[in-house]
Structure formats: structure tokens, C-alpha cells
């Protein structure tokens, strides 16, 4: 028989109800997807998420191993260091009751400071050979490991709950979130190398700009892990503020700004910080705006906004845009090259918004690892 003699119209004709090929091609898939469509989708989606969970486990174990290796190789850690780190991974913080929001910021601030102080002391107990720089590096490495541990636990919980209920709609939110979760997890894993070596990260561009402006000035410690300096510029006095480098810290900018405002009454505040870019935006692009440019849980921003409002001081912001990965990994040349441009824009803001004999407070916000002053 010649295949050219077959009539396709007759083969798939809808008028021939006894045609087995037509029945198999159309009816069986419809019946299968009608009764088992969600289960098929659940299995396909589960396979994809299972692969990502395996990656999260790998990232978590790798970061933990690198932290332990760093402690044992470089800092001669105590024998119980591994056990203590396992305990750190399960630490949690219970936020204060917020039924009445009045006064909640001081409560949150107190909780976070207590946690920071306790963690710092526990990190110091891991090795007798730690200076301030090493303590800050280990704290940051521990934070990375803890974050990866938490991401793994949350993703696993959502995944197993959906599997247990055999419920496809329940797994849809996780399917939508997983690309963003994995992007963050990958960035955290890649951050370990820069943190161990004490190299500047993308988030340190704000302190880098202000640190450069501090060259040749006398630096004073104004509050915990935070330094300030004074400088003259075009008949204006500049108060320069950043976290104390080259340790891996963001300092306490809220406390420092409040002290400087109460003491010196600057006419404007200019804040420099890294900012997450939107997809399609160029890394290292610089933008100007208004308001307190500072991340975190919000206690420092509240403190800065509060003191600025009470003293009627405008706040200007300059941000350097970058991705999540660029913000917490080794600073790229594309971002570091923007330091001079940002400095020029800060000076321009000062000239446009102050007069001779007035003053400005310049705040470099971010992790100042590897960035001296």
C-alpha cells in the first residue's frame, strides 16, 4: 500500500465515530487531563522544585563548611565551634506586640541591639584569636549561613505541605516565588568568598565615597563602630559620617545622625547608599532623590527621619543601583568607578541647597567591609 493513497480528511474525519485513531487522539487525552490534570502538573512542578531544594541544601552545607574551615584554619577555633554554629542556625527573634504601634520602634531597636550584642559575644567565644575585624567577618559569614538555612526550611515546608495535601493550587505560590528565592540564595553563596577575604562588596559604595572625602581629616568615633570627620568645602562645613572600616559593619547611623544633628544643626542631610536596580536598568547607574536612603528593618531610618523632621532639615539621597548579587558580593569595577561621579553629585547638591557659612551632613550608608576611612 502506498502512503500517498491515504486521505487525511478521511483518516481524521469527525463523521466516522468508529475511527479508533480519532478516538485515541482526541478523547483519551481529554479524559486523562480531566481527571488527572492537576496530579500531572503537581508531579512536573514538584520535580522542578525538588531540584531547587537540593541546590539550597548544597548552598547551605557549603557555606557552613566554609565558615567552619575558616574558623579552624585561620582562627584556631575551639573544639565545640561546630556545635555552637548549629545552635546559631536555629536562633530566632520574636517581634514585639504591634496592636498599638505607638512606641514599637524603640522596642524593635532594643530587641535587635540585644541580639547583636549577644551574637557578638558568642562569636568571640568561638576562638580566642579574634580581633574586631575577624569578629565582624565571622558575624557576616554566620548571617549568610543562617539566611540560607532559613530559606531552605521555608521552601521545604511549603513544598512538603503541598505534597502532603496533594494540592496543586497550594504549590503555585511557591512555583512563582522560587526564581527570586534561588537568585537570593545564589547571591548569598557567592558572598562567602568576599567576606572571608575582607574585600569590599557592592553595598560598600556609600562608605567608599564618604571614606574618600574623609582623606586628610581627623576621624573620631561618634558611636559604636561609627566614625565622623569635619571638612571645609566652598565656605561650607561638611560633617562626614560612615561605619568604621575596614570591619564588616554598617555601624549605627541612626544614633550617629541624631547626635550630630543635636550638636551641630546641619542645614541639609545627604545620604549615599546602594539600591536594588529594576530589571533592564544598568548596574552602577546613579539616581538622586529625597528621603532617608537606608535599608534594614527600619529603625535607623525612623530615627533619622524623626530627628530631621523635628529640626526641619531636608534629606537628599543619592543611590547607586545594583542587583542583589552585586550588592553582597565583591564590588565590580562598574560600580567602584562611579565613586567619583557620586562625589561630584553630592558636592553639587550641597552647592545648590546651602549658602556660604552653612553646613551639611553627608552619610555613607552600607557595609564598610574592606573600606577604610
C-alpha positions in Angstrom: 0.0 0.0 0.0 1.3 3.5 -0.9 1.0 6.1 1.9 0.3 8.7 -0.7 -3.1 7.0 -1.2 -4.2 7.7 2.3 -6.8 10.5 2.6 -6.0 12.6 5.7 -9.6 14.0 5.7 -11.0 10.5 5.9 -8.5 9.4 8.5 -9.4 12.1 11.0 -13.0 12.7 9.8 -15.3 13.6 12.7 -18.2 11.9 10.9 -16.6 8.4 11.4 -17.3 7.7 15.0 -15.9 4.2 14.8 -12.4 5.5 13.7 -10.1 4.3 16.5 -7.3 6.7 15.6 -9.5 9.7 16.0 -10.9 8.4 19.3 -7.3 7.8 20.7 -6.0 11.2 19.5 -8.9 13.3 20.9 -10.9 11.5 23.6 -8.3 9.8 25.7 -6.1 12.9 26.4 -9.3 14.8 27.3 -10.4 12.2 29.8 -6.8 11.9 31.2 -6.4 15.6 31.7 -9.9 16.0 33.1 -9.3 13.5 35.9 -5.5 13.6 36.4 -4.5 17.0 35.1 -3.7 18.5 38.5 -1.8 15.5 39.6 0.3 15.6 36.4 1.0 19.3 36.9 1.8 18.7 40.5 4.4 16.0 39.6 6.1 18.2 37.0 6.2 21.2 39.3 7.4 19.0 42.2 10.3 17.8 40.2 11.4 21.3 39.4 11.1 22.5 43.0 12.8 19.3 44.3 15.9 20.2 42.2 15.9 23.8 43.7 15.6 22.4 47.2 18.6 20.2 46.5 20.5 23.3 45.5 19.5 25.1 48.6 20.8 22.2 50.7 24.0 22.3 48.8 24.4 26.1 49.3 23.6 25.8 53.0 26.1 23.0 53.6 28.8 24.7 51.5 28.5 28.0 53.4 28.5 26.2 56.7 31.6 24.1 55.8 33.5 27.2 54.6 32.7 29.0 57.8 34.0 26.1 59.9 37.1 25.8 57.7 37.8 29.5 58.1 37.4 29.3 61.9 39.6 26.2 62.3 42.3 27.2 59.7 42.6 30.9 60.3 41.4 31.4 63.9 42.1 28.1 65.6 38.5 27.7 66.7 37.5 25.9 69.9 36.6 22.2 69.7 32.9 22.9 70.2 32.7 25.5 67.4 30.7 23.3 65.1 28.1 22.6 67.8 27.8 26.3 68.6 27.2 27.1 65.0 24.5 24.5 64.7 22.8 26.3 67.6 23.2 29.7 66.0 21.4 28.5 62.9 18.2 28.0 64.9 18.2 31.4 66.6 15.1 33.4 66.2 13.7 36.8 67.2 10.2 37.4 68.3 9.0 40.8 67.2 7.1 43.0 69.8 3.4 43.2 70.0 2.1 45.7 67.5 -1.6 46.0 68.3 -0.7 49.6 69.4 2.0 50.8 67.1 2.9 53.8 69.3 6.4 53.2 70.8 7.0 50.0 68.8 10.2 51.3 67.1 12.2 51.6 70.4 11.1 48.0 71.3 12.3 46.6 68.0 15.6 48.6 68.3 16.1 47.2 71.8 15.5 43.6 70.6 17.9 43.9 67.6 20.6 45.5 69.7 20.3 42.8 72.3 20.5 40.1 69.6 23.6 41.8 68.0 25.4 42.1 71.3 24.6 38.5 72.3 25.7 37.2 68.9 28.9 39.2 69.0 29.8 37.7 72.4 29.0 34.2 71.2 31.1 34.7 68.0 34.0 35.8 70.2 33.7 32.6 72.2 34.4 30.5 69.1 38.1 31.5 69.1 40.5 33.3 71.4 42.3 34.7 68.4 39.7 37.2 67.1 40.2 40.9 66.7 37.4 43.3 65.8 37.8 42.7 62.0 37.6 38.9 62.4 34.6 39.1 64.7 32.7 41.2 62.1 33.7 38.9 59.2 32.6 35.8 61.1 29.3 37.5 62.1 28.6 38.2 58.4 29.5 34.7 57.4 27.2 33.4 60.1 24.4 35.6 58.9 24.8 34.2 55.3 24.7 30.6 56.6 21.7 31.3 58.8 19.9 33.0 55.9 20.5 30.0 53.6 19.4 27.7 56.4 16.1 29.6 56.8 15.4 29.8 53.0 15.8 26.0 52.8 13.5 25.4 55.7 10.8 27.7 54.4 10.9 26.3 50.8 10.9 22.8 52.1 7.9 23.5 54.4 5.8 24.9 51.6 6.7 22.1 49.3 6.1 19.3 51.7 2.8 20.8 52.8 1.5 20.9 49.1 2.7 17.4 48.5 1.1 16.1 51.7 -2.3 17.6 50.7 -1.7 16.5 47.1 -2.9 20.0 46.2 -1.6 21.7 43.0 -3.0 25.2 43.7 -1.2 25.1 47.0 2.2 24.8 45.3 1.6 27.6 42.8 2.7 30.4 45.1 6.0 28.6 45.7 6.4 28.0 42.0 6.1 31.7 41.4 8.5 32.7 44.2 11.2 30.1 43.6 13.1 32.0 40.9 13.5 35.0 43.2 14.4 32.8 46.2 17.1 31.0 44.2 18.5 34.3 43.0 18.9 35.5 46.5 20.3 32.1 47.6 22.9 32.1 44.8 23.9 35.7 45.8 24.4 34.7 49.4 26.5 31.7 48.5 28.7 33.8 46.2 29.1 36.4 49.0 31.1 34.0 51.2 34.3 34.4 49.3 34.4 38.2 49.5 33.5 38.1 53.2 36.3 35.6 54.1 38.9 37.7 52.3 37.7 41.0 53.7 37.1 42.5 50.2 34.7 45.4 49.5 31.2 44.4 48.4 28.8 46.4 46.3 26.9 47.6 49.3 30.0 49.4 50.4 29.9 52.1 47.7 28.3 54.6 50.1 31.0 54.3 52.7 33.6 54.3 50.0 32.5 57.7 48.7 32.4 59.2 52.1 35.7 57.5 53.1 37.4 59.1 50.2 36.0 62.5 51.2 37.5 61.9 54.7 41.1 61.6 53.4 43.3 64.0 55.2 40.8 64.7 58.0 40.8 63.8 61.7 38.4 60.9 62.3 36.5 60.5 65.6 34.4 57.6 66.9 30.9 59.1 67.5 29.1 55.9 68.4 29.6 52.1 68.2 31.5 51.2 65.1 30.7 54.6 63.5 33.2 57.4 62.7 32.8 61.1 61.7 35.0 63.8 60.4 34.8 67.5 59.5 35.8 69.2 56.3 35.6 72.6 54.6 34.1 72.9 51.1 33.4 76.2 49.3 32.9 78.1 52.6 30.6 75.4 53.9 31.3 73.0 56.7 30.8 69.3 55.9 30.2 66.6 58.6 31.1 63.3 57.2 29.8 60.0 58.6 30.3 56.4 57.9 30.7 53.0 59.5 34.2 52.3 60.9 36.1 50.3 58.3 37.6 48.1 57.2 35.4 45.9 59.5 32.3 44.2 58.1 29.8 46.5 59.8 27.1 49.1 58.9 27.6 50.9 62.2 24.8 52.7 63.9 23.9 55.6 61.5 20.7 56.4 63.3 22.3 57.1 66.6 25.2 59.0 64.9 22.9 61.2 62.8 20.9 62.1 65.9 24.0 63.1 67.9 25.4 65.2 65.1 22.1 66.9 64.4 21.6 67.8 68.0 25.2 69.1 68.4 25.8 70.8 65.0 22.3 71.6 63.5 23.3 71.0 59.8 21.2 72.7 57.2 20.8 69.6 55.0 21.5 65.9 55.2 22.7 64.0 52.1 22.7 60.2 52.3 24.6 57.9 49.9 23.6 54.2 49.6 23.3 51.3 47.2 19.9 50.5 45.9 18.4 47.4 44.1 18.0 48.0 40.4 15.0 47.0 38.4 15.4 44.5 35.6 16.5 46.4 32.5 18.3 49.1 34.4 22.1 49.4 34.1 24.3 48.3 37.0 26.1 51.3 38.6 23.6 53.9 37.4 23.2 56.8 39.8 20.0 58.5 40.7 19.1 61.4 43.0 16.0 61.6 45.2 14.7 62.7 48.6 14.4 60.9 51.9 16.5 58.7 54.1 18.3 56.2 51.8 18.9 53.3 54.2 17.8 49.7 54.3 17.4 47.3 57.1 14.4 46.7 59.3 13.6 50.4 59.5 14.7 51.5 63.0 17.6 53.6 61.7 15.5 55.2 59.0 12.8 56.1 61.5 15.4 57.7 63.8 16.9 59.8 61.0 13.5 60.9 59.7 12.4 61.7 63.2 15.3 64.0 64.1 15.3 65.6 60.7 11.6 66.4 60.9 11.9 67.9 64.4 14.7 70.2 63.2 13.2 70.9 59.8 16.2 69.6 57.9 15.7 68.3 54.3 17.1 64.9 53.4 18.6 64.3 50.0 19.5 60.9 48.7 22.0 59.6 46.1 21.8 55.9 45.2 23.9 53.6 43.1 21.8 50.9 41.6 22.8 47.3 41.5 21.4 43.7 41.6 21.0 41.6 44.7 24.1 39.6 43.8 26.2 42.7 43.1 25.2 44.2 46.5 26.6 41.4 48.6 29.4 40.1 46.5 32.8 41.5 45.5 32.3 45.1 44.3 32.6 45.2 40.5 34.7 47.8 38.6 31.5 49.1 37.0 30.2 50.1 40.5 33.5 51.3 42.0 34.1 53.5 39.0 31.0 55.5 40.0 32.6 56.8 43.2 33.9 60.0 41.6 30.6 60.7 39.8 28.7 60.2 43.1 31.1 62.5 44.9 30.6 65.2 42.3 26.8 64.9 42.5 27.0 65.2 46.3 29.0 68.4 46.1 26.6 69.8 43.5 23.6 69.1 45.9 25.5 70.9 48.6 26.2 73.9 46.4 22.6 74.1 45.2 20.9 73.7 48.6 23.2 75.6 51.0 24.7 79.0 51.3 28.2 80.0 52.4 28.7 79.6 56.2 26.0 76.9 56.3 26.7 73.2 56.9 25.8 69.7 55.5 25.8 66.2 57.0 27.0 63.6 54.5 26.2 60.0 55.4 27.7 57.0 53.6 25.3 54.1 54.3 26.3 50.4 53.8 28.6 47.6 54.8 32.1 49.1 55.0 34.0 45.8 54.8 37.4 46.5 53.3 36.7 50.2 53.0 38.9 52.3 55.4 38.5 56.0 56.1 
